[in-house]
């Protein structure tokens, strides 16, 4: 299964007097897209970690009740 295509990035470099790259400038829309992708990746990693933990399933109603009562984060 193939994932999403790579993000097209149109970067510009800021260089010092010696020509050494010191920073990158990206269009705002590209930076926002990168941030969204990083958030999604974080969610995927959290899901994978949660799935790897041993647990017993509980009924949905019980889970909602415990969430409402503050017993579950």
The first five atom37 places (N, CA, C, CB, O) and aatype in JSON, in Angstrom:
{
  "aatype": [20, 20, 20, 20, 20, 20, 20, 20, 20, 20, 20, 20, 20, 20, 20, 20, 20, 20, 20, 20, 20, 20, 20, 20, 20, 20, 20, 20, 20, 20, 20, 20, 20, 20, 20, 20, 20, 20, 20, 20, 20, 20, 20, 20, 20, 20, 20, 20, 20, 20, 20, 20, 20, 20, 20, 20, 20, 20, 20, 20, 20, 20, 20, 20, 20, 20, 20, 20, 20, 20, 20, 20, 20],
  "atom_mask": [
    [1, 1, 1, 1, 1],
    [1, 1, 1, 1, 1],
    [1, 1, 1, 1, 1],
    [1, 1, 1, 1, 1],
    [1, 1, 1, 1, 1],
    [1, 1, 1, 1, 1],
    [1, 1, 1, 1, 1],
    [1, 1, 1, 1, 1],
    [1, 1, 1, 1, 1],
    [1, 1, 1, 1, 1],
    [1, 1, 1, 1, 1],
    [1, 1, 1, 1, 1],
    [1, 1, 1, 1, 1],
    [1, 1, 1, 1, 1],
    [1, 1, 1, 1, 1],
    [1, 1, 1, 1, 1],
    [1, 1, 1, 1, 1],
    [1, 1, 1, 1, 1],
    [1, 1, 1, 1, 1],
    [1, 1, 1, 1, 1],
    [1, 1, 1, 1, 1],
    [1, 1, 1, 1, 1],
    [1, 1, 1, 1, 1],
    [1, 1, 1, 1, 1],
    [1, 1, 1, 1, 1],
    [1, 1, 1, 1, 1],
    [1, 1, 1, 1, 1],
    [1, 1, 1, 1, 1],
    [1, 1, 1, 1, 1],
    [1, 1, 1, 1, 1],
    [1, 1, 1, 1, 1],
    [1, 1, 1, 1, 1],
    [1, 1, 1, 1, 1],
    [1, 1, 1, 1, 1],
    [1, 1, 1, 1, 1],
    [1, 1, 1, 1, 1],
    [1, 1, 1, 1, 1],
    [1, 1, 1, 1, 1],
    [1, 1, 1, 1, 1],
    [1, 1, 1, 1, 1],
    [1, 1, 1, 1, 1],
    [1, 1, 1, 1, 1],
    [1, 1, 1, 1, 1],
    [1, 1, 1, 1, 1],
    [1, 1, 1, 1, 1],
    [1, 1, 1, 1, 1],
    [1, 1, 1, 1, 1],
    [1, 1, 1, 1, 1],
    [1, 1, 1, 1, 1],
    [1, 1, 1, 1, 1],
    [1, 1, 1, 1, 1],
    [1, 1, 1, 1, 1],
    [1, 1, 1, 1, 1],
    [1, 1, 1, 1, 1],
    [1, 1, 1, 1, 1],
    [1, 1, 1, 1, 1],
    [1, 1, 1, 1, 1],
    [1, 1, 1, 1, 1],
    [1, 1, 1, 1, 1],
    [1, 1, 1, 1, 1],
    [1, 1, 1, 1, 1],
    [1, 1, 1, 1, 1],
    [1, 1, 1, 1, 1],
    [1, 1, 1, 1, 1],
    [1, 1, 1, 1, 1],
    [1, 1, 1, 1, 1],
    [1, 1, 1, 1, 1],
    [1, 1, 1, 1, 1],
    [1, 1, 1, 1, 1],
    [1, 1, 1, 1, 1],
    [1, 1, 1, 1, 1],
    [1, 1, 1, 1, 1],
    [1, 1, 1, 1, 1]
  ],
  "atom_positions": [
    [[0.84, -1.18, 0.0], [0.0, 0.0, 0.0], [0.89, 1.24, 0.0], [-0.96, 0.0, 1.22], [1.77, 1.39, 0.85]],
    [[0.65, 2.11, -0.94], [1.42, 3.36, -1.02], [0.78, 4.42, -0.18], [1.55, 3.84, -2.48], [-0.45, 4.52, -0.12]],
    [[1.6, 5.23, 0.46], [1.1, 6.33, 1.26], [0.86, 7.56, 0.4], [2.07, 6.65, 2.38], [0.83, 7.5, -0.82]],
    [[0.71, 8.67, 1.08], [0.52, 9.94, 0.39], [1.81, 10.32, -0.33], [0.1, 11.05, 1.39], [2.9, 9.94, 0.1]],
    [[1.69, 11.06, -1.43], [2.91, 11.52, -2.09], [3.66, 12.51, -1.21], [2.59, 12.16, -3.45], [3.08, 13.15, -0.33]],
    [[4.94, 12.63, -1.45], [5.76, 13.58, -0.69], [5.22, 15.0, -0.88], [7.25, 13.5, -1.12], [4.59, 15.3, -1.9]],
    [[5.47, 15.83, 0.08], [5.05, 17.23, 0.01], [6.02, 17.98, -0.9], [5.0, 17.88, 1.44], [7.23, 17.89, -0.75]],
    [[5.48, 18.73, -1.84], [6.32, 19.57, -2.67], [6.74, 20.79, -1.84], [5.57, 20.01, -3.99], [5.89, 21.51, -1.31]],
    [[8.02, 21.0, -1.73], [8.54, 22.1, -0.92], [9.34, 23.04, -1.81], [9.42, 21.57, 0.26], [10.22, 22.61, -2.56]],
    [[9.03, 24.3, -1.72], [9.72, 25.33, -2.49], [10.51, 26.2, -1.51], [8.72, 26.19, -3.34], [10.14, 27.34, -1.21]],
    [[11.6, 25.63, -1.02], [12.37, 26.31, 0.01], [13.34, 27.33, -0.58], [13.13, 25.29, 0.84], [13.78, 27.23, -1.73]],
    [[13.66, 28.3, 0.24], [14.72, 29.26, -0.05], [15.64, 29.24, 1.16], [14.15, 30.71, -0.35], [15.18, 29.1, 2.3]],
    [[16.92, 29.38, 0.93], [17.89, 29.31, 2.01], [18.39, 30.7, 2.37], [19.05, 28.41, 1.62], [18.61, 31.55, 1.5]],
    [[18.57, 30.91, 3.66], [19.26, 32.1, 4.15], [20.69, 31.67, 4.45], [18.54, 32.73, 5.43], [20.92, 30.68, 5.14]],
    [[21.62, 32.43, 3.92], [23.03, 32.06, 4.1], [23.78, 33.19, 4.8], [23.68, 31.75, 2.73], [23.38, 34.35, 4.76]],
    [[24.88, 32.81, 5.44], [25.71, 33.83, 6.07], [26.72, 34.37, 5.05], [26.46, 33.24, 7.31], [26.66, 34.03, 3.87]],
    [[27.62, 35.22, 5.52], [28.59, 35.86, 4.63], [29.47, 34.85, 3.9], [29.46, 36.82, 5.42], [29.95, 35.11, 2.8]],
    [[29.68, 33.68, 4.52], [30.53, 32.65, 3.92], [29.74, 31.75, 2.98], [31.19, 31.81, 5.01], [30.31, 30.84, 2.36]],
    [[28.44, 31.98, 2.86], [27.61, 31.14, 1.98], [27.11, 29.88, 2.66], [28.39, 30.76, 0.77], [26.55, 29.0, 1.99]],
    [[27.29, 29.77, 3.98], [26.81, 28.61, 4.72], [25.32, 28.76, 4.99], [27.59, 28.44, 6.05], [24.87, 29.79, 5.48]],
    [[24.56, 27.72, 4.67], [23.12, 27.76, 4.91], [22.83, 27.82, 6.41], [22.42, 26.53, 4.28], [23.36, 27.02, 7.19]],
    [[22.0, 28.77, 6.79], [21.68, 28.97, 8.21], [20.2, 28.78, 8.51], [22.09, 30.36, 8.63], [19.85, 28.45, 9.64]],
    [[19.33, 28.96, 7.52], [17.89, 28.85, 7.75], [17.19, 28.59, 6.43], [17.33, 30.13, 8.43], [17.76, 28.77, 5.35]],
    [[15.94, 28.15, 6.55], [15.11, 27.89, 5.38], [13.85, 28.73, 5.49], [14.77, 26.38, 5.24], [13.28, 28.87, 6.57]],
    [[13.43, 29.29, 4.37], [12.18, 30.03, 4.29], [11.25, 29.21, 3.39], [12.39, 31.49, 3.73], [11.61, 28.82, 2.28]],
    [[10.03, 28.97, 3.9], [9.02, 28.23, 3.14], [7.79, 29.1, 2.97], [8.66, 26.9, 3.83], [7.5, 29.93, 3.83]],
    [[7.05, 28.92, 1.88], [5.75, 29.57, 1.79], [4.87, 29.12, 2.96], [5.07, 29.27, 0.43], [4.92, 27.95, 3.35]],
    [[4.08, 30.02, 3.5], [3.26, 29.72, 4.67], [2.36, 28.51, 4.45], [2.42, 30.92, 5.04], [2.24, 27.66, 5.33]],
    [[1.73, 28.42, 3.3], [0.83, 27.29, 3.03], [1.56, 25.96, 3.09], [0.17, 27.45, 1.65], [1.02, 24.98, 3.59]],
    [[2.79, 25.92, 2.6], [3.58, 24.68, 2.67], [3.93, 24.34, 4.11], [4.86, 24.8, 1.82], [3.86, 23.18, 4.52]],
    [[4.31, 25.36, 4.89], [4.64, 25.13, 6.3], [3.41, 24.61, 7.06], [5.16, 26.43, 6.96], [3.53, 23.69, 7.87]],
    [[2.24, 25.18, 6.8], [1.01, 24.73, 7.45], [0.71, 23.29, 7.07], [-0.17, 25.63, 7.08], [0.28, 22.5, 7.91]],
    [[0.93, 22.94, 5.81], [0.69, 21.57, 5.35], [1.64, 20.6, 6.06], [0.87, 21.46, 3.82], [1.24, 19.51, 6.46]],
    [[2.89, 20.99, 6.21], [3.86, 20.15, 6.92], [3.41, 19.96, 8.36], [5.28, 20.79, 6.87], [3.49, 18.85, 8.89]],
    [[2.94, 21.03, 9.01], [2.45, 20.91, 10.38], [1.28, 19.95, 10.49], [2.04, 22.27, 10.9], [1.21, 19.16, 11.43]],
    [[0.35, 20.01, 9.54], [-0.79, 19.09, 9.54], [-0.33, 17.65, 9.38], [-1.78, 19.46, 8.42], [-0.83, 16.75, 10.05]],
    [[0.62, 17.43, 8.49], [1.15, 16.08, 8.28], [1.85, 15.55, 9.53], [2.12, 16.06, 7.09], [1.72, 14.38, 9.87]],
    [[2.58, 16.42, 10.23], [3.26, 16.0, 11.46], [2.25, 15.64, 12.55], [4.19, 17.12, 11.95], [2.45, 14.69, 13.3]],
    [[1.15, 16.41, 12.64], [0.1, 16.09, 13.6], [-0.52, 14.72, 13.29], [-0.99, 17.18, 13.6], [-0.76, 13.93, 14.2]],
    [[-0.76, 14.47, 12.01], [-1.33, 13.17, 11.62], [-0.37, 12.04, 11.95], [-1.67, 13.17, 10.12], [-0.78, 10.98, 12.43]],
    [[0.91, 12.25, 11.69], [1.91, 11.24, 12.02], [1.95, 10.98, 13.52], [3.3, 11.68, 11.52], [2.06, 9.83, 13.94]],
    [[1.84, 12.03, 14.32], [1.81, 11.87, 15.78], [0.6, 11.05, 16.2], [1.79, 13.25, 16.46], [0.7, 10.19, 17.08]],
    [[-0.56, 11.32, 15.59], [-1.77, 10.55, 15.89], [-1.59, 9.08, 15.53], [-2.97, 11.13, 15.15], [-2.0, 8.2, 16.29]],
    [[-0.98, 8.81, 14.39], [-0.75, 7.43, 13.94], [0.17, 6.72, 14.92], [-0.15, 7.4, 12.51], [-0.07, 5.57, 15.3]],
    [[1.23, 7.39, 15.34], [2.16, 6.77, 16.29], [1.47, 6.5, 17.63], [3.39, 7.68, 16.51], [1.69, 5.44, 18.23]],
    [[0.65, 7.43, 18.1], [-0.07, 7.23, 19.36], [-1.03, 6.05, 19.24], [-0.85, 8.51, 19.77], [-1.15, 5.25, 20.16]],
    [[-1.71, 5.94, 18.11], [-2.62, 4.82, 17.87], [-1.85, 3.49, 17.88], [-3.35, 4.99, 16.53], [-2.27, 2.53, 18.52]],
    [[-0.72, 3.46, 17.17], [0.09, 2.24, 17.13], [0.57, 1.83, 18.52], [1.3, 2.43, 16.2], [0.56, 0.65, 18.87]],
    [[0.98, 2.83, 19.31], [1.43, 2.53, 20.68], [0.27, 1.99, 21.52], [2.02, 3.79, 21.34], [0.44, 1.04, 22.29]],
    [[-0.89, 2.6, 21.38], [-2.06, 2.16, 22.15], [-2.47, 0.75, 21.75], [-3.25, 3.13, 21.94], [-2.83, -0.06, 22.61]],
    [[-2.42, 0.44, 20.47], [-2.8, -0.89, 20.0], [-1.82, -1.96, 20.5], [-2.86, -0.92, 18.48], [-2.2, -3.12, 20.67]],
    [[-0.57, -1.56, 20.73], [0.44, -2.52, 21.17], [0.29, -2.88, 22.65], [1.82, -1.95, 20.92], [0.83, -3.89, 23.1]],
    [[-0.43, -2.05, 23.41], [-0.61, -2.32, 24.84], [-1.7, -3.36, 25.05], [-0.96, -1.02, 25.6], [-2.73, -3.33, 24.39]],
    [[-1.46, -4.3, 25.96], [-2.51, -5.28, 26.26], [-3.68, -4.59, 26.97], [-1.96, -6.45, 27.12], [-3.47, -3.78, 27.88]],
    [[-4.88, -4.91, 26.56], [-6.05, -4.31, 27.2], [-7.27, -5.19, 26.98], [-6.3, -2.89, 26.65], [-7.34, -6.0, 26.06]],
    [[-8.22, -4.99, 27.85], [-9.5, -5.68, 27.74], [-10.52, -4.7, 27.18], [-9.97, -6.25, 29.13], [-10.61, -3.57, 27.67]],
    [[-11.27, -5.09, 26.18], [-12.3, -4.18, 25.66], [-13.39, -3.95, 26.69], [-12.91, -4.74, 24.35], [-13.73, -4.85, 27.47]],
    [[-13.94, -2.74, 26.68], [-15.07, -2.43, 27.55], [-16.2, -1.88, 26.68], [-14.67, -1.42, 28.68], [-15.93, -1.32, 25.61]],
    [[-17.44, -2.02, 27.11], [-18.56, -1.5, 26.33], [-18.45, 0.02, 26.14], [-19.9, -1.84, 27.0], [-17.95, 0.72, 27.02]],
    [[-18.92, 0.5, 25.01], [-18.85, 1.92, 24.68], [-19.51, 2.77, 25.76], [-19.52, 2.19, 23.33], [-18.95, 3.79, 26.18]],
    [[-20.69, 2.37, 26.21], [-21.42, 3.15, 27.22], [-20.59, 3.28, 28.49], [-22.77, 2.48, 27.53], [-20.56, 4.34, 29.11]],
    [[-19.92, 2.21, 28.88], [-19.08, 2.25, 30.08], [-17.9, 3.2, 29.87], [-18.57, 0.83, 30.44], [-17.55, 3.97, 30.76]],
    [[-17.28, 3.15, 28.69], [-16.16, 4.03, 28.4], [-16.61, 5.49, 28.45], [-15.56, 3.7, 27.02], [-15.91, 6.34, 29.02]],
    [[-17.75, 5.8, 27.86], [-18.26, 7.17, 27.88], [-18.56, 7.62, 29.31], [-19.53, 7.28, 27.02], [-18.27, 8.77, 29.67]],
    [[-19.13, 6.75, 30.11], [-19.43, 7.07, 31.51], [-18.14, 7.37, 32.27], [-20.22, 5.9, 32.19], [-18.06, 8.34, 33.02]],
    [[-17.12, 6.52, 32.07], [-15.85, 6.72, 32.77], [-15.15, 8.0, 32.3], [-14.93, 5.51, 32.54], [-14.53, 8.69, 33.11]],
    [[-15.25, 8.3, 31.03], [-14.69, 9.56, 30.54], [-15.38, 10.74, 31.18], [-14.8, 9.65, 29.03], [-14.73, 11.69, 31.62]],
    [[-16.69, 10.68, 31.25], [-17.48, 11.77, 31.84], [-17.19, 11.92, 33.33], [-18.99, 11.51, 31.62], [-17.19, 13.04, 33.86]],
    [[-16.94, 10.83, 34.0], [-16.64, 10.87, 35.44], [-15.18, 11.18, 35.72], [-17.01, 9.55, 36.1], [-14.78, 11.31, 36.88]],
    [[-14.38, 11.31, 34.67], [-12.97, 11.64, 34.84], [-12.1, 10.46, 35.24], [-12.83, 12.7, 35.84], [-10.99, 10.67, 35.72]],
    [[-12.57, 9.24, 35.06], [-11.79, 8.07, 35.42], [-10.78, 7.68, 34.32], [-12.72, 6.89, 35.71], [-9.81, 6.97, 34.58]],
    [[-11.03, 8.16, 33.1], [-10.15, 7.86, 31.96], [-9.67, 9.18, 31.4], [-10.88, 7.01, 30.86], [-10.44, 10.14, 31.3]],
    [[-8.38, 9.24, 31.03], [-7.84, 10.45, 30.38], [-8.2, 10.45, 28.92], [-6.3, 10.54, 30.54], [-7.85, 11.37, 28.19]]
  ]
}
